[in-house]
Structures are given as structure tokens and as C-alpha cells.
């Protein structure tokens, strides 16, 4: 059970990191 929760949190943080990178690129292109 804990491993599943840990895995979900890990993937969620990775997804959030990817979104933040995309957002940063958008900000650079459109100041």
C-alpha cells in the first residue's frame, strides 16, 4: 500500500516538474 502511494507521489512530482519546465519556457518566449 505504502509503495503504491510513494510511487504515485513520485510520478506526481515528476509531472509537476515537467509542467514547471514547460511553463518556464513559455515565460521565456512570452515575457
C-alpha positions as CSV (number, residue, x, y, z in Angstrom):
1,X,0.0,0.0,0.0
2,X,2.7,2.5,1.0
3,X,4.8,1.6,-2.1
4,X,1.8,2.5,-4.3
5,X,1.3,5.8,-2.5
6,X,5.0,6.5,-2.7
7,X,5.1,5.7,-6.5
8,X,2.1,8.0,-7.1
9,X,3.7,10.9,-5.2
10,X,7.0,10.3,-7.2
11,X,5.2,10.4,-10.6
12,X,3.2,13.4,-9.5
13,X,6.3,15.3,-8.5
14,X,7.9,14.4,-11.9
15,X,4.8,15.5,-13.7
16,X,4.8,18.8,-11.8
17,X,8.5,19.3,-12.6
18,X,7.8,18.8,-16.3
19,X,4.9,21.3,-16.2
20,X,7.1,23.8,-14.4
21,X,9.8,23.5,-17.1
22,X,7.2,23.9,-19.8
23,X,5.8,27.0,-18.0
24,X,9.3,28.4,-17.7
25,X,9.8,28.0,-21.4
26,X,6.5,29.7,-22.2
27,X,7.5,32.6,-19.9
28,X,10.8,33.0,-21.7
29,X,9.1,33.0,-25.1
30,X,6.4,35.4,-24.0
31,X,7.6,37.8,-21.3
